[in-house]
Amino acid sequence: MQEGIDYKVIDNFLPEDEMVKLENLILREVEFPWYYQPNISFKEKESKDALFYMIHLFYNNYKPNSAYFPFVVPLINKLKPSALIRVKANFYPNQNKSKLNEMHKDYPFKHKGAIFSINTCNGGTLLSDKTLIKSVRNRVLLFDPSNYHDSTNCTDNNKARININVNYY
């Protein structure tokens, strides 16, 4: 860990029964709604090499935004937030090319963040000190997302890298 970079990685974060409920919802529920985002970062808007991804907003603008919000409550409760900002699922499809996205901050103000991996793949989250946290099923990365970080897609045998991003106080 480099000075100034404070993070924690916890494997087997949720009890297995809660993990299976999330997997069944996100990976197996045919009607789970994903919403297309044409580019992953702001700079990609003008690039021919831009990759797309899909999102599902469980919670946004300080209120639930989805009928599926109750499914993420066990994850949220384990984080013990004093207040939520946003809870978003990310679906980065395997587009057969590896790509680091743009270093970004989720919000410009200091807060807490959790990136919870739904599946294991060769994608991950790159912190500003160049530490790569691999996506591993039921792993959570705890950090301050007002610091620069980056996401990667997957290129292995998985169809997608899927995680839940929680921003909170």
Secondary structure, DSSP 8 states (H G I E B T S, - for coil): --TT--EEEESS-S-HHHHHHHHIIIII-TT---EEES-SSSGGGG-TT---EEEEEEEETTEE--TTGGGGHHHHHHH--SSEEEEEEEEEE--SS--B---B-SSSS--EEEEEESS--S-EEEETTS-EEE--TT-EEEE-TTS-EEEB---SSSSEEEEEEEEE-
